[in-house]
Amino acid sequence: MAVGATIIVGIAKINEESQFENKKISVFGFVLGVLSHGILDYIPHCYPINSKVDVISSLIVFLLLIYYVKKKFKILVMTTLLGSIFPDLLDLSPGIMNSLFNINLPIFDTIFPWHFQNYSGSIYINNCNISNINHVLTILFCFIIFVLNKEKLKIIIIKENENKR
């Protein structure tokens, strides 16, 4: 979600015709979201958050980001964030749903190569030091992009009094 939000800040158009332009580039945002997901999954990583907490917190962040952006950015935000989680939705969600809700959805072969065991960066040993460094660097990178684009962020995000209308 953090990288998806960073992509949005990087590609969003904020000029007068930005609503039309942002609709046009929303497919680009989706593709960048999918590609960034693949890159992050390929880099060595552990999962520092329980999958239930991860899914619930990601859904909350997804909904809050969509709610708190101006109307002309909503499609771009939705498509980019959806692209950021799309590979997991397609490849992993049946297994996650089965374990979370004790149901028996069919599980198919994975489509995205970074979910194949030989291309995945998942670490299955107890030493997650490299993963922790990668997580911190990723969040730091996103934070720097947000700081460098704070004026653009102010334009994208709804002010408190605008939300009440």
DSSP file (Angstrom, degrees, kcal/mol; ACC not computed):
  #  RESIDUE AA STRUCTURE BP1 BP2  ACC     N-H-->O    O-->H-N    N-H-->O    O-->H-N    TCO  KAPPA ALPHA  PHI   PSI    X-CA   Y-CA   Z-CA
    1    1 A M     >        0   0    0      0, 0.0     4,-2.7     0, 0.0     5,-0.2   0.000 360.0 360.0 360.0 -39.8    0.0    0.0    0.0
    2    2 A A  H  >  +     0   0    0      2,-0.2     4,-1.9     1,-0.2     5,-0.1   0.920 360.0  44.4 -63.9 -43.1    2.8    2.4    0.8
    3    3 A V  H  > S+     0   0    0      2,-0.2     4,-2.5     1,-0.2    -1,-0.2   0.894 112.0  53.5 -69.1 -38.6    4.5    1.9   -2.5
    4    4 A G  H  > S+     0   0    0      1,-0.2     4,-2.1     2,-0.2    -2,-0.2   0.926 109.5  48.0 -59.0 -45.1    1.1    2.1   -4.3
    5    5 A A  H  X S+     0   0    0     -4,-2.7     4,-2.0     1,-0.2    -1,-0.2   0.867 110.5  52.6 -63.4 -35.9    0.5    5.5   -2.6
    6    6 A T  H  X S+     0   0    0     -4,-1.9     4,-2.0     2,-0.2    -2,-0.2   0.896 106.9  51.8 -67.0 -40.2    4.0    6.6   -3.6
    7    7 A I  H  X S+     0   0    0     -4,-2.5     4,-2.3     2,-0.2     5,-0.3   0.914 107.4  53.7 -60.9 -42.5    3.3    5.7   -7.2
    8    8 A I  H  X S+     0   0    0     -4,-2.1     4,-2.3     1,-0.2    -2,-0.2   0.934 109.1  47.6 -58.1 -47.7    0.1    7.8   -7.1
    9    9 A V  H  < S+     0   0    0     -4,-2.0    -1,-0.2     1,-0.2    -2,-0.2   0.875 113.0  50.7 -62.2 -36.6    2.1   10.8   -5.9
   10   10 A G  H  < S+     0   0    0     -4,-2.0    -1,-0.2     1,-0.2    -2,-0.2   0.856 121.5  28.2 -71.0 -35.4    4.6   10.3   -8.6
   11   11 A I  H  < S+     0   0    0     -4,-2.3    -2,-0.2    -5,-0.1    -1,-0.2   0.606  87.5 116.4-106.6 -12.1    2.3   10.0  -11.6
   12   12 A A     <  -     0   0    0     -4,-2.3     2,-0.4    -5,-0.3    61,-0.1  -0.287  57.0-139.3 -61.0 139.1   -0.8   12.1  -10.6
   13   13 A K        -     0   0    0      5,-0.3     9,-0.1     1,-0.1    -1,-0.1  -0.855  18.2-176.2 -98.3 133.8   -1.4   15.1  -12.7
   14   14 A I        +     0   0    0     -2,-0.4    -1,-0.1     3,-0.0     5,-0.1   0.214  43.9 108.5-118.6  14.9   -2.5   18.2  -10.8
   15   15 A N  S >  S-     0   0    0      1,-0.1     3,-1.6     2,-0.0     4,-0.2  -0.096  89.0 -82.6 -81.8-172.5   -3.2   20.7  -13.6
   16   16 A E  T 3  S+     0   0    0      1,-0.3     3,-0.4     2,-0.1    -1,-0.1   0.854 130.8  43.7 -63.1 -37.3   -6.7   22.0  -14.7
   17   17 A E  T 3> S+     0   0    0      1,-0.2     4,-2.2     2,-0.1     3,-0.4   0.112  79.8 120.3 -91.9  22.7   -7.4   19.0  -16.9
   18   18 A S  H <>  +     0   0    0     -3,-1.6     4,-3.2     1,-0.2    -5,-0.3   0.791  63.4  61.2 -63.7 -30.2   -6.1   16.5  -14.3
   19   19 A Q  H  > S+     0   0    0     -3,-0.4     4,-1.5     2,-0.2    -1,-0.2   0.950 111.3  39.4 -62.5 -46.5   -9.4   14.6  -13.9
   20   20 A F  H  > S+     0   0    0     -3,-0.4     4,-1.9     2,-0.2    -2,-0.2   0.923 118.2  48.6 -65.9 -45.1   -9.3   13.5  -17.6
   21   21 A E  H  X S+     0   0    0     -4,-2.2     4,-2.3     1,-0.2    -2,-0.2   0.898 109.5  52.1 -63.3 -41.3   -5.5   13.0  -17.5
   22   22 A N  H  X S+     0   0    0     -4,-3.2     4,-0.5     1,-0.2    -1,-0.2   0.842 107.6  52.2 -67.2 -32.7   -5.6   10.9  -14.3
   23   23 A K  H >< S+     0   0    0     -4,-1.5     3,-0.7    -5,-0.2     4,-0.4   0.913 110.3  49.6 -65.3 -41.4   -8.3    8.7  -15.8
   24   24 A K  H >< S+     0   0    0     -4,-1.9     3,-0.6     1,-0.2     4,-0.4   0.895 114.7  42.7 -64.5 -40.4   -6.1    8.1  -18.8
   25   25 A I  H 3X S+     0   0    0     -4,-2.3     4,-2.2     1,-0.2    -1,-0.2   0.451  87.1  93.5 -88.7   2.1   -3.0    7.2  -16.7
   26   26 A S  H <X S+     0   0    0     -3,-0.7     4,-2.2    -4,-0.5    -1,-0.2   0.855  84.2  53.4 -63.5 -33.0   -4.9    5.0  -14.3
   27   27 A V  H <> S+     0   0    0     -3,-0.6     4,-2.5    -4,-0.4    -1,-0.2   0.905 107.7  51.4 -64.9 -40.2   -4.1    2.0  -16.4
   28   28 A F  H  > S+     0   0    0     -4,-0.4     4,-2.7     1,-0.2    -2,-0.2   0.899 108.6  51.4 -60.9 -41.5   -0.4    3.0  -16.1
   29   29 A G  H  X S+     0   0    0     -4,-2.2     4,-2.3     2,-0.2    -2,-0.2   0.898 109.1  50.7 -61.9 -41.5   -0.9    3.2  -12.3
   30   30 A F  H  X S+     0   0    0     -4,-2.2     4,-2.3     2,-0.2    -2,-0.2   0.942 111.9  46.7 -60.4 -48.6   -2.3   -0.3  -12.3
   31   31 A V  H  X S+     0   0    0     -4,-2.5     4,-2.7     1,-0.2    -2,-0.2   0.914 112.6  49.3 -62.6 -44.1    0.6   -1.7  -14.3
   32   32 A L  H  X S+     0   0    0     -4,-2.7     4,-2.7     1,-0.2    -1,-0.2   0.879 109.6  53.4 -62.9 -36.5    3.1    0.1  -12.1
   33   33 A G  H  X S+     0   0    0     -4,-2.3     4,-1.9    -5,-0.2    -2,-0.2   0.928 111.0  45.3 -62.0 -45.5    1.4   -1.2   -9.0
   34   34 A V  H  X S+     0   0    0     -4,-2.3     4,-2.0     2,-0.2    -2,-0.2   0.931 115.1  47.6 -63.7 -45.8    1.6   -4.8  -10.3
   35   35 A L  H  X S+     0   0    0     -4,-2.7     4,-2.4     1,-0.2    -2,-0.2   0.898 110.9  50.3 -64.5 -41.2    5.3   -4.4  -11.3
   36   36 A S  H  X S+     0   0    0     -4,-2.7     4,-2.6     1,-0.2    -1,-0.2   0.882 108.5  53.8 -65.2 -36.0    6.2   -2.8   -8.0
   37   37 A H  H  X S+     0   0    0     -4,-1.9     4,-2.5    -5,-0.2    -1,-0.2   0.923 109.2  48.7 -60.2 -44.2    4.5   -5.7   -6.2
   38   38 A G  H  X S+     0   0    0     -4,-2.0     4,-1.8     2,-0.2    -2,-0.2   0.911 111.1  48.9 -63.4 -42.9    6.6   -8.1   -8.3
   39   39 A I  H  X S+     0   0    0     -4,-2.4     4,-1.6     1,-0.2    -2,-0.2   0.932 113.3  47.0 -62.5 -45.7    9.8   -6.3   -7.5
   40   40 A L  H  < S+     0   0    0     -4,-2.6    -2,-0.2     1,-0.2    -1,-0.2   0.877 112.3  49.9 -66.0 -36.9    9.1   -6.2   -3.8
   41   41 A D  H  < S+     0   0    0     -4,-2.5    80,-2.7     1,-0.2    -1,-0.2   0.801 108.8  53.5 -70.3 -27.2    8.1   -9.9   -3.7
   42   42 A Y  H  < S+     0   0    0     -4,-1.8    -1,-0.2    78,-0.2    -2,-0.2   0.819  92.6  84.8 -75.9 -31.6   11.3  -10.8   -5.5
   43   43 A I  S  < S-     0   0    0     -4,-1.6    78,-0.2    -5,-0.1    88,-0.0  -0.489 102.2 -90.4 -70.4 139.4   13.5   -9.0   -2.9
   44   44 A P        +     0   0    0      0, 0.0     2,-0.3     0, 0.0    78,-0.2  -0.255  65.6 157.3 -54.5 129.4   14.3  -11.2    0.1
   45   45 A H  B     -a  122   0A   0     76,-2.8    78,-2.6    -4,-0.2     2,-0.2  -0.998  35.1-154.5-156.0 150.4   11.6  -10.7    2.7
   46   46 A C        -     0   0    0     -2,-0.3    78,-0.1    76,-0.2    80,-0.0  -0.631  37.6-107.5-107.4 174.5    9.8  -12.2    5.7
   47   47 A Y        -     0   0    0     -2,-0.2     4,-0.1    76,-0.2    -2,-0.0  -0.876  31.9-178.8-110.2 100.9    6.3  -11.3    6.8
   48   48 A P        +     0   0    0      0, 0.0     2,-0.4     0, 0.0    -1,-0.1   0.634  66.2  62.5 -74.9 -12.7    6.5   -9.2    9.9
   49   49 A I  S    S-     0   0    0      2,-0.0     5,-0.0     3,-0.0     0, 0.0  -0.928  92.3-107.7-118.3 137.4    2.7   -8.9   10.2
   50   50 A N     >  -     0   0    0     -2,-0.4     4,-2.8     1,-0.1     5,-0.2  -0.310  33.9-119.5 -54.8 141.2    0.2  -11.7   10.7
   51   51 A S  H  > S+     0   0    0      1,-0.2     4,-2.6     2,-0.2     5,-0.2   0.845 112.7  52.4 -60.3 -35.9   -1.8  -12.3    7.5
   52   52 A K  H  > S+     0   0    0      2,-0.2     4,-2.4     1,-0.2    -1,-0.2   0.942 113.1  43.8 -63.7 -46.5   -5.1  -11.4    9.1
   53   53 A V  H  > S+     0   0    0      2,-0.2     4,-2.9     1,-0.2     5,-0.3   0.898 113.7  52.7 -64.0 -40.8   -3.7   -8.1   10.4
   54   54 A D  H  X S+     0   0    0     -4,-2.8     4,-2.4     2,-0.2    -2,-0.2   0.936 111.8  44.1 -60.9 -48.7   -2.1   -7.5    7.1
   55   55 A V  H  X S+     0   0    0     -4,-2.6     4,-2.2     2,-0.2    -2,-0.2   0.931 117.3  44.9 -64.2 -46.6   -5.3   -8.0    5.1
   56   56 A I  H  X S+     0   0    0     -4,-2.4     4,-2.2    -5,-0.2    -2,-0.2   0.927 115.8  45.7 -65.8 -45.7   -7.5   -6.0    7.4
   57   57 A S  H  X S+     0   0    0     -4,-2.9     4,-2.6    -5,-0.2    -1,-0.2   0.884 112.5  51.5 -67.6 -36.5   -5.0   -3.1    7.8
   58   58 A S  H  X S+     0   0    0     -4,-2.4     4,-2.7    -5,-0.3    -1,-0.2   0.908 109.9  49.6 -64.5 -41.2   -4.4   -3.0    4.0
   59   59 A L  H  X S+     0   0    0     -4,-2.2     4,-2.5     2,-0.2    -2,-0.2   0.911 111.5  48.8 -63.5 -42.2   -8.2   -2.9    3.4
   60   60 A I  H  X S+     0   0    0     -4,-2.2     4,-2.7     2,-0.2     5,-0.2   0.933 113.2  46.4 -63.2 -46.1   -8.5    0.0    5.9
   61   61 A V  H  X S+     0   0    0     -4,-2.6     4,-2.7     2,-0.2     5,-0.2   0.919 112.0  52.3 -61.9 -43.4   -5.7    1.9    4.3
   62   62 A F  H  X S+     0   0    0     -4,-2.7     4,-2.0     1,-0.2    -2,-0.2   0.941 113.6  42.7 -55.9 -51.5   -7.1    1.2    0.8
   63   63 A L  H  X S+     0   0    0     -4,-2.5     4,-2.4     1,-0.2    -2,-0.2   0.891 114.2  50.4 -66.6 -41.0  -10.6    2.6    1.9
   64   64 A L  H  X S+     0   0    0     -4,-2.7     4,-2.6     2,-0.2    -1,-0.2   0.910 110.0  50.2 -64.9 -41.9   -9.1    5.6    3.7
   65   65 A L  H  < S+     0   0    0     -4,-2.7     4,-0.2    -5,-0.2    -1,-0.2   0.912 112.6  46.7 -63.5 -41.1   -7.0    6.6    0.8
   66   66 A I  H >< S+     0   0    0     -4,-2.0     3,-0.8    -5,-0.2    -2,-0.2   0.907 114.8  47.7 -66.0 -40.6   -9.9    6.4   -1.6
   67   67 A Y  H 3< S+     0   0    0     -4,-2.4    -2,-0.2     1,-0.2    -1,-0.2   0.881 111.6  49.1 -66.9 -39.6  -12.1    8.4    0.9
   68   68 A Y  T 3< S+     0   0    0     -4,-2.6    90,-2.2    -5,-0.2     2,-0.3   0.199  93.1  87.9 -94.8  16.9   -9.6   11.1    1.5
   69   69 A V  B <  S-B  157   0B   0     -3,-0.8    88,-0.2    88,-0.3     5,-0.1  -0.854  85.6 -97.4-110.7 153.6   -8.6   12.0   -2.0
   70   70 A K    >>  -     0   0    0     86,-2.7     3,-2.2    -2,-0.3     4,-0.6  -0.261  38.3-107.5 -64.1 153.7  -10.3   14.6   -4.2
   71   71 A K  G >4 S+     0   0    0      1,-0.3     3,-1.2     2,-0.2     4,-0.5   0.841 116.3  60.2 -52.6 -41.0  -12.9   13.2   -6.7
   72   72 A K  G 34 S+     0   0    0      1,-0.3    -1,-0.3     2,-0.1     4,-0.2   0.610 109.6  43.7 -69.4  -9.0  -10.6   13.8   -9.7
   73   73 A F  G <> S+     0   0    0     -3,-2.2     4,-2.6    83,-0.2    -1,-0.3   0.475  86.6  93.6-107.8  -5.7   -8.0   11.5   -8.3
   74   74 A K  H <X S+     0   0    0     -3,-1.2     4,-2.9    -4,-0.6     5,-0.2   0.883  85.2  47.6 -60.7 -43.9  -10.2    8.6   -7.1
   75   75 A I  H  > S+     0   0    0     -4,-0.5     4,-2.7     2,-0.2     5,-0.3   0.926 113.9  48.3 -65.1 -43.1  -10.0    6.4  -10.2
   76   76 A L  H  > S+     0   0    0     -4,-0.2     4,-2.3     2,-0.2     5,-0.3   0.924 113.8  47.3 -60.4 -44.5   -6.2    6.8  -10.3
   77   77 A V  H  X S+     0   0    0     -4,-2.6     4,-2.4     2,-0.2     5,-0.3   0.937 113.9  47.0 -63.9 -47.1   -6.0    5.9   -6.6
   78   78 A M  H  X S+     0   0    0     -4,-2.9     4,-2.4    -5,-0.2    -2,-0.2   0.934 115.6  43.9 -62.1 -47.0   -8.3    2.9   -6.9
   79   79 A T  H  X S+     0   0    0     -4,-2.7     4,-2.4    -5,-0.2    -1,-0.2   0.901 115.1  47.7 -69.2 -39.5   -6.6    1.4   -9.9
   80   80 A T  H  X S+     0   0    0     -4,-2.3     4,-1.7    -5,-0.3    -1,-0.2   0.937 115.4  44.3 -66.9 -45.5   -3.1    2.0   -8.7
   81   81 A L  H  X S+     0   0    0     -4,-2.4     4,-1.1    -5,-0.3    -2,-0.2   0.893 113.0  52.1 -65.8 -38.4   -3.8    0.5   -5.2
   82   82 A L  H >X S+     0   0    0     -4,-2.4     4,-1.7    -5,-0.3     3,-0.6   0.912 108.3  51.4 -62.9 -41.4   -5.7   -2.3   -6.8
   83   83 A G  H 3< S+     0   0    0     -4,-2.4    -1,-0.2     1,-0.2    -2,-0.2   0.857 104.4  58.7 -61.2 -34.4   -2.7   -3.0   -9.1
   84   84 A S  H 3< S+     0   0    0     -4,-1.7    -1,-0.2     1,-0.2    -2,-0.2   0.782 119.8  26.9 -67.0 -27.5   -0.5   -3.1   -6.0
   85   85 A I  H XX S+     0   0    0     -4,-1.1     4,-2.3    -3,-0.6     3,-0.5   0.499  94.5  98.3-111.3  -6.2   -2.5   -5.9   -4.4
   86   86 A F  H 3X S+     0   0    0     -4,-1.7     4,-2.7     1,-0.2     5,-0.3   0.868  79.4  54.5 -53.8 -45.9   -3.8   -7.6   -7.6
   87   87 A P  H 3> S+     0   0    0      0, 0.0     4,-2.7     0, 0.0     5,-0.4   0.905 112.4  44.4 -58.3 -39.4   -1.1  -10.3   -7.8
   88   88 A D  H <>>S+     0   0    0     -3,-0.5     4,-1.9     2,-0.2     5,-1.7   0.885 111.6  53.5 -70.8 -37.6   -2.0  -11.4   -4.3
   89   89 A L  H  <5S+     0   0    0     -4,-2.3     4,-0.3     3,-0.2    -1,-0.2   0.927 117.2  37.8 -60.1 -44.0   -5.7  -11.2   -4.9
   90   90 A L  H  <5S+     0   0    0     -4,-2.7    -2,-0.2    -5,-0.2    -1,-0.2   0.936 129.9  26.5 -74.7 -47.7   -5.4  -13.5   -7.9
   91   91 A D  H  <5S+     0   0    0     -4,-2.7     4,-0.2    -5,-0.3    -3,-0.2   0.853 132.8  23.1 -87.5 -36.5   -2.8  -15.9   -6.7
   92   92 A L  T  X5S+     0   0    0     -4,-1.9     4,-2.3    -5,-0.4     3,-0.3   0.664  93.3  86.7-111.5 -19.2   -3.1  -16.0   -3.0
   93   93 A S  H  ><S+     0   0    0     -5,-1.7     4,-3.2    -4,-0.3     5,-0.3   0.853  87.3  55.1 -61.6 -36.6   -6.5  -14.9   -1.9
   94   94 A P  H  > S+     0   0    0      0, 0.0     4,-2.4     0, 0.0    11,-0.3   0.942 112.3  44.2 -60.1 -43.1   -8.2  -18.3   -2.1
   95   95 A G  H  > S+     0   0    0     -3,-0.3     4,-2.1    -4,-0.2    -2,-0.2   0.902 115.3  47.9 -65.0 -40.9   -5.6  -19.9    0.2
   96   96 A I  H  X S+     0   0    0     -4,-2.3     4,-2.8     2,-0.2     5,-0.2   0.926 112.4  49.1 -65.8 -44.1   -5.8  -16.9    2.6
   97   97 A M  H  X S+     0   0    0     -4,-3.2     4,-2.7    -5,-0.2     6,-0.4   0.900 109.2  53.6 -61.5 -40.9   -9.6  -17.0    2.6
   98   98 A N  H  X>S+     0   0    0     -4,-2.4     4,-1.0    -5,-0.3     5,-0.7   0.923 114.2  40.8 -59.3 -44.7   -9.5  -20.8    3.2
   99   99 A S  H  <5S+     0   0    0     -4,-2.1    -2,-0.2     2,-0.2    -1,-0.2   0.871 118.0  46.7 -74.5 -35.7   -7.3  -20.3    6.3
  100  100 A L  H  <5S+     0   0    0     -4,-2.8    -2,-0.2     1,-0.2    -3,-0.2   0.907 127.7  24.0 -71.3 -41.4   -9.1  -17.2    7.6
  101  101 A F  H  <5S-     0   0    0     -4,-2.7    -1,-0.2    -5,-0.2    -2,-0.2   0.309 100.3-120.7-111.9   7.7  -12.6  -18.5    7.3
  102  102 A N  T  <5 +     0   0    0     -4,-1.0     2,-0.2    -5,-0.2    -3,-0.2   0.917  67.2 135.1  52.0  49.3  -12.1  -22.3    7.4
  103  103 A I      < -     0   0    0     -5,-0.7    -1,-0.2    -6,-0.4     2,-0.1  -0.580  58.6-122.6-115.7-178.2  -13.7  -22.7    4.0
  104  104 A N        +     0   0    0     -2,-0.2    -9,-0.1    -3,-0.1     3,-0.1  -0.480  36.9 165.8-131.3  63.2  -12.6  -24.8    1.0
  105  105 A L        -     0   0    0    -11,-0.3     2,-0.1    -2,-0.1    -7,-0.1  -0.490  47.4 -98.2 -72.2 147.8  -12.2  -22.5   -2.1
  106  106 A P        -     0   0    0      0, 0.0     2,-0.5     0, 0.0    -1,-0.1  -0.430  34.1-145.1 -67.7 142.1  -10.3  -24.1   -5.0
  107  107 A I        -     0   0    0     -2,-0.1     2,-0.2   -13,-0.1     3,-0.1  -0.944  16.5-166.0-112.5 125.5   -6.7  -23.2   -5.2
  108  108 A F        -     0   0    0     -2,-0.5     3,-0.1   -17,-0.1     2,-0.0  -0.576  34.2 -79.3-104.7 167.5   -5.1  -22.8   -8.7
  109  109 A D        -     0   0    0     -2,-0.2    -1,-0.1     1,-0.1     2,-0.1  -0.344  58.7 -98.5 -62.0 146.9   -1.5  -22.6   -9.9
  110  110 A T        -     0   0    0      1,-0.1    -1,-0.1     5,-0.1   -19,-0.1  -0.362  28.3-163.0 -69.6 149.6    0.0  -19.2   -9.4
  111  111 A I        +     0   0    0    -24,-0.2    -1,-0.1    -3,-0.1     5,-0.1   0.807  68.7  74.8 -98.8 -42.0    0.1  -16.9  -12.4
  112  112 A F  S >  S-     0   0    0    -25,-0.2     3,-2.2     1,-0.1     4,-0.3  -0.621  75.7-139.3 -83.0 129.1    2.6  -14.3  -11.3
  113  113 A P  G >  S+     0   0    0      0, 0.0     3,-1.8     0, 0.0     6,-0.4   0.782  98.3  66.0 -60.4 -29.7    6.2  -15.6  -11.5
  114  114 A W  G 3  S+     0   0    0      1,-0.3     7,-0.3     4,-0.1    -2,-0.0   0.585  97.5  57.1 -71.6  -6.0    7.3  -13.9   -8.2
  115  115 A H  G <  S+     0   0    0     -3,-2.2    -1,-0.3     5,-0.1     2,-0.2   0.499  83.6  99.9 -96.6  -6.6    4.8  -16.2   -6.5
  116  116 A F  S X> S-     0   0    0     -3,-1.8     4,-1.3    -4,-0.3     3,-1.2  -0.580  85.2-122.3 -72.2 142.8    6.7  -19.3   -7.9
  117  117 A Q  T 34 S+     0   0    0      1,-0.3     3,-0.3    -2,-0.2    -1,-0.1   0.866 109.1  53.3 -58.8 -38.1    8.9  -20.7   -5.2
  118  118 A N  T 34 S+     0   0    0      1,-0.2    -1,-0.3     3,-0.0    -4,-0.1   0.687 117.6  36.6 -74.6 -15.7   12.1  -20.3   -7.3
  119  119 A Y  T <4 S+     0   0    0     -3,-1.2    -1,-0.2    -6,-0.4     2,-0.2   0.449  94.9 103.8-109.9  -3.7   11.5  -16.6   -8.0
  120  120 A S     <  -     0   0    0     -4,-1.3   -78,-0.2    -3,-0.3    -5,-0.1  -0.533  60.2-150.2 -81.2 144.6   10.0  -15.6   -4.7
  121  121 A G        +     0   0    0    -80,-2.7   -76,-2.8    -7,-0.3   -79,-0.1   0.296  50.3 137.4 -92.6   9.4   12.0  -13.7   -2.2
  122  122 A S  B     -a   45   0A   0    -78,-0.2     2,-0.5   -81,-0.2   -76,-0.2  -0.330  45.6-146.5 -60.7 133.2   10.2  -15.2    0.7
  123  123 A I        -     0   0    0    -78,-2.6   -76,-0.2     1,-0.1    -1,-0.1  -0.901  15.9-176.3-104.2 124.9   12.5  -16.2    3.5
  124  124 A Y        +     0   0    0     -2,-0.5     2,-0.2   -78,-0.1    -1,-0.1   0.148  56.1  87.1-109.7  19.0   11.4  -19.3    5.5
  125  125 A I  S    S-     0   0    0      2,-0.2    -2,-0.1     1,-0.0     0, 0.0  -0.669  88.7-107.6-109.2 171.4   14.2  -19.3    8.1
  126  126 A N  S    S+     0   0    0     -2,-0.2     2,-0.9     1,-0.1   -80,-0.0   0.554  93.3  92.3 -78.3  -6.3   14.1  -17.4   11.4
  127  127 A N        +     0   0    0      1,-0.1    -2,-0.2     2,-0.0     3,-0.2  -0.774  39.9 159.9 -94.0 105.2   16.7  -14.8   10.4
  128  128 A C     >  +     0   0    0     -2,-0.9     4,-2.8     1,-0.1     5,-0.2   0.073  33.7 116.3-110.4  22.8   14.8  -11.8    9.0
  129  129 A N  H  > S+     0   0    0      1,-0.2     4,-2.2     2,-0.2     5,-0.2   0.918  79.9  46.2 -59.7 -45.6   17.5   -9.2    9.4
  130  130 A I  H  > S+     0   0    0      1,-0.2     4,-2.5     2,-0.2    -1,-0.2   0.918 113.3  50.6 -62.7 -43.1   17.8   -8.6    5.6
  131  131 A S  H  > S+     0   0    0      2,-0.2     4,-2.7     1,-0.2    -2,-0.2   0.913 108.3  51.5 -60.7 -44.3   14.0   -8.5    5.3
  132  132 A N  H  X S+     0   0    0     -4,-2.8     4,-2.4     1,-0.2    -1,-0.2   0.907 110.6  48.7 -61.5 -41.8   13.8   -5.9    8.2
  133  133 A I  H  X S+     0   0    0     -4,-2.2     4,-2.7     2,-0.2    -1,-0.2   0.923 111.6  49.9 -62.4 -44.2   16.4   -3.7    6.5
  134  134 A N  H  X S+     0   0    0     -4,-2.5     4,-2.2     2,-0.2    -2,-0.2   0.896 110.9  49.4 -62.6 -40.9   14.5   -4.0    3.1
  135  135 A H  H  X S+     0   0    0     -4,-2.7     4,-2.5     2,-0.2     5,-0.2   0.934 112.6  46.9 -63.2 -46.0   11.2   -3.1    4.8
  136  136 A V  H  X S+     0   0    0     -4,-2.4     4,-2.7     1,-0.2    -2,-0.2   0.921 112.8  49.4 -63.2 -44.2   12.8    0.0    6.5
  137  137 A L  H  X S+     0   0    0     -4,-2.7     4,-2.5     2,-0.2    -1,-0.2   0.887 111.0  50.4 -62.8 -39.0   14.4    1.1    3.3
  138  138 A T  H  X S+     0   0    0     -4,-2.2     4,-2.4     2,-0.2    -2,-0.2   0.946 113.5  43.9 -64.0 -48.7   11.2    0.8    1.4
  139  139 A I  H  X S+     0   0    0     -4,-2.5     4,-2.6     2,-0.2    -2,-0.2   0.893 113.9  51.6 -64.4 -39.6    9.2    2.8    4.0
  140  140 A L  H  X S+     0   0    0     -4,-2.7     4,-2.5    -5,-0.2    -2,-0.2   0.919 109.3  50.2 -62.3 -43.9   12.0    5.4    4.1
  141  141 A F  H  X S+     0   0    0     -4,-2.5     4,-2.2     2,-0.2    -2,-0.2   0.930 112.1  47.5 -58.6 -47.5   12.0    5.7    0.3
  142  142 A C  H  X S+     0   0    0     -4,-2.4     4,-2.4     1,-0.2    -2,-0.2   0.918 111.4  51.1 -60.9 -44.4    8.2    6.2    0.3
  143  143 A F  H  X S+     0   0    0     -4,-2.6     4,-2.6     1,-0.2    -1,-0.2   0.906 109.2  50.5 -60.6 -43.4    8.5    8.8    3.1
  144  144 A I  H  X S+     0   0    0     -4,-2.5     4,-2.8     1,-0.2    -1,-0.2   0.912 109.9  50.2 -62.2 -42.9   11.2   10.7    1.2
  145  145 A I  H  X S+     0   0    0     -4,-2.2     4,-1.2     1,-0.2    -1,-0.2   0.908 111.3  49.4 -62.2 -41.4    9.0   10.8   -1.9
  146  146 A F  H  < S+     0   0    0     -4,-2.4     3,-0.3     2,-0.2     7,-0.2   0.919 112.3  47.4 -62.8 -43.5    6.1   12.1    0.2
  147  147 A V  H >< S+     0   0    0     -4,-2.6     3,-1.3     1,-0.2    -2,-0.2   0.920 111.7  49.9 -64.6 -43.6    8.2   14.8    1.7
  148  148 A L  H 3< S+     0   0    0     -4,-2.8    -1,-0.2     1,-0.3    -2,-0.2   0.729 119.4  38.8 -67.1 -20.6    9.6   15.8   -1.7
  149  149 A N  T 3X S+     0   0    0     -4,-1.2     4,-2.5    -3,-0.3    -1,-0.3  -0.044  74.1 127.3-118.0  30.6    6.1   16.0   -3.0
  150  150 A K  H <> S+     0   0    0     -3,-1.3     4,-2.0     1,-0.2    -1,-0.1   0.836  74.0  53.5 -62.6 -32.8    4.2   17.5   -0.1
  151  151 A E  H  > S+     0   0    0      2,-0.2     4,-1.2     1,-0.2    -1,-0.2   0.903 110.1  47.6 -67.3 -39.4    2.7   20.3   -2.2
  152  152 A K  H  > S+     0   0    0     -3,-0.2     4,-2.0     1,-0.2     3,-0.3   0.897 109.5  54.0 -66.1 -40.5    1.3   17.7   -4.6
  153  153 A L  H  X S+     0   0    0     -4,-2.5     4,-2.6    -7,-0.2    -2,-0.2   0.894 103.9  55.5 -59.6 -40.8    0.0   15.7   -1.7
  154  154 A K  H  < S+     0   0    0     -4,-2.0    -1,-0.2     1,-0.2    -2,-0.2   0.835 109.6  47.2 -62.2 -32.6   -1.9   18.7   -0.4
  155  155 A I  H  < S+     0   0    0     -4,-1.2    -1,-0.2    -3,-0.3    -2,-0.2   0.865 114.2  46.1 -75.7 -37.3   -3.6   19.1   -3.8
  156  156 A I  H  < S+     0   0    0     -4,-2.0   -86,-2.7    -5,-0.1     2,-0.3   0.875 102.2  72.9 -73.9 -39.1   -4.5   15.4   -4.0
  157  157 A I  B  < S-B   69   0B   0     -4,-2.6   -88,-0.3   -88,-0.2     2,-0.2  -0.571  85.5-116.3 -87.0 140.5   -5.9   15.0   -0.4
  158  158 A I        -     0   0    0    -90,-2.2     2,-0.1    -2,-0.3    -1,-0.1  -0.495  27.6-123.4 -71.1 136.4   -9.2   16.5    0.7
  159  159 A K    >>  -     0   0    0     -2,-0.2     4,-1.3     1,-0.1     3,-0.8  -0.490  28.5-108.2 -74.6 155.1   -9.0   19.2    3.3
  160  160 A E  H 3> S+     0   0    0      1,-0.3     4,-0.6     2,-0.2     3,-0.5   0.884 118.7  48.3 -52.4 -46.5  -11.1   18.4    6.4
  161  161 A N  H 34 S+     0   0    0      1,-0.2     3,-0.4     2,-0.2    -1,-0.3   0.757 106.1  58.4 -71.3 -23.1  -13.8   21.0    5.7
  162  162 A E  H X4 S+     0   0    0     -3,-0.8     3,-1.1     1,-0.2    -1,-0.2   0.816  98.3  61.1 -70.8 -30.6  -14.1   19.8    2.1
  163  163 A N  H 3< S+     0   0    0     -4,-1.3    -1,-0.2    -3,-0.5    -2,-0.2   0.736  95.2  61.2 -69.5 -23.6  -15.0   16.4    3.3
  164  164 A K  T 3<        0   0    0     -4,-0.6    -1,-0.2    -3,-0.4    -2,-0.2   0.574 360.0 360.0 -82.7  -9.7  -18.1   17.6    5.1
  165  165 A R    <         0   0    0     -3,-1.1    -1,-0.2    -4,-0.2    -2,-0.1   0.471 360.0 360.0 -75.8 360.0  -19.8   18.9    2.0
